[in-house]
Amino acid sequence: MKKSIWEEGYTKLRKELRKIRKQAGFTQKQLSEKLNKPQSYVSKYEIGDRNPDFLEVIEICVACDELPEVFIKKISRLVET
């Protein structure tokens, strides 16, 4: 069965969210504390058990000192390819 483009896009999104977390120097626990969420929140979206919604992505970017508009442009380019 052919994979959905959305599945591929979410895989790229997860990789980029993990990347900005690591670039910010945070562990999953540290980021979750900054977001006032349990550690499992970060773990679940990073491994693909859930997909963060648009507003959650913005919150994650802000917590990691990544400009949301820059992140969205980056993801848009990745999903197009």
LUMBAKOL-332343 format. One record per residue: residue in one letter; x, y, z of N, C-alpha, C, O, CB in turn. Coordinates in steps of 0.2 Angstrom, whole numbers, plus 5000, padded with zeros to 4 digits. Glycine has a CB too. Example, Ala and Ser with C-alpha at 12.3 -4.5 7.8 and 13.67 -1.06 7.14 Angstrom:
BEGIN
A506649725039506249785039506649845039507149835042505749785045;S506449895035506849955036506450005039506750065040507049975029;
***
This chain:
BEGIN
M500449945000500050005000500450065000500950075004499550005006;K500350114996500750174995500550225001499950225004500550214989;K501050255004501050295010500650365008500750385002501650305013;S500350395012499950455011500550515011500950505015499450465017;I500450565007500850625008500850655015501350685017500650675002;W500250645018500250675025500650635029500950675034499450675027;E500650575029501150535033501850555032502150565037501050455032;E502050565026502750585025502850655028503350675030502850585017;G502350705027502450765029502450775037502850805039501850805027;Y502050725040502150725047502750695050503050715055501550685050;T503050655046503750625048504250675047504650685052503950565043;K504250715042504650775041504550825047505050855050504650805035;L503950845049503850885054504150865061504450905064503050895055;R504050795062504250775068505050775069505350795074504050695069;K505350765063506050765063506350835064506850855068506350745056;E505950885061506150955062506050985069506451025072505850995057;L505450955072505350975079505850955084506050985088504650955081;R506050885083506550865087507250895086507550915091506650785085;K507350915080507950955078508051025082508551035085508050965071;I507451065082507451125085507551115093507851155096506851165083;R507251065095507251055102508051035104508251065109506850985105;K508350995100509050985102509451045101509951055104509250925097;Q509351085095509751145094509651195100510151235101509551175088;A509051195103508951235109509351205115509351245120508251245110;G509551145115509951115120509451085126509651075131510351165124;F508851075124508351045128508250965128508350935122507651075127;T508150935133507950865133507250865133506950925133508150825140;Q506950815131506150805131505850835137505350875137505950735129;K506150815143505850835150505950915150505450945153506250805155;Q506550945149506551015149506051055145505751105147507351035147;L506051025139505551065134504851055137504451105137505551035127;S504650995139503950985142503851025148503251055149503850905144;E504351035152504251085158504151155156503751195158504851085162;K504451175150504451245148503751255145503451305145504951255142;L503451195142502751195139502251185144501651185142502751145133;N502351175150501951155156501551095154500951085154501451205157;K501851045151501550975149501950925152502550935154501550975141;P501650865152502050805154502650785149502550805143501650745155;Q503150755151503650735146503350685141503650695135504250695150;S502850645142502550605137502250645131502250615125502050565140;Y502150705132501850755127502350755121502250745115501650825130;V502950775123503550785118503750715115503750715109504150815122;S503750665119503950605117503450575112503650545106503950555123;K502850585113502250555109502250595102502150555097501650565112;Y502350655101502350685095503050675091503050675085502250765095;E503650665095504250645092504250575089504650565084504850655097;I503950535092503950465089503350445085503350395082503950415095;G502850495084502350485080501650455083501250435079502550445074;D501650455089501050425092500450475092499850465092501150415100;R500650545091500150595090500450655085501150655085499950625096;N500050685082500350745078500150815082499550815083500050745071;P500550855083500450915086499950965081500050955075501050955088;D499550995084499151045079499551105078500051115081498451055083;F499251145074499651205072499851255078500351275078499151245067;L499351265082499551305088500051275092500451315095498851325092;E500051215093500551175097501251185094501751195097500351105098;V501251175087501851185084502151255085502751265086501851175076;I501751305085501951375086502251385094502751415095501351425085;E501851355098502151355105502751315106503251345110501651315110;I502851265103503551225103504051265100504651275103503451155099;C503951305094504451345091504651405096505251415097504151375085;V504151435099504251485104504751465110505151495112503651525106;A504551405112504851375118505651365116506051365121504551315120;C505751345110506451335108506751395104507351385101506351275103;D506451445105506751515102506851505095507351535092507451525105;E506351475091506351465084505751515082505251505084506351395082;L505951555077505351595074504851555071505051515066505651655069;P504251555073503751505070503751515062503651465058503051525073;E503751585060503751595052504351565049504251535043503651665051;V504851565052505451525049505351455048505551425043506151545052;F505151425054505051355054504451335049504551285046504751335061;I503951375049503451355044503651355037503551315033502851405045;K504051405035504351405028504851345027504751315022504751475027;K505251325032505651265031505251205030505451165026506051265038;I504751195034504251135034503951135027503851085024503751135039;S503751195025503351195018503851175012503651135008503151275017;R504451195013504951175008505051095008505151065003505651215008;L505151075014505251005015504650955012504750905009505350985022;V504050985014503450945012503350945004503150895001502850975015;E503550995001503551004994503950954990503750934984503651074991;T504550934993504950894990504750814990505150774988505650904992;
***
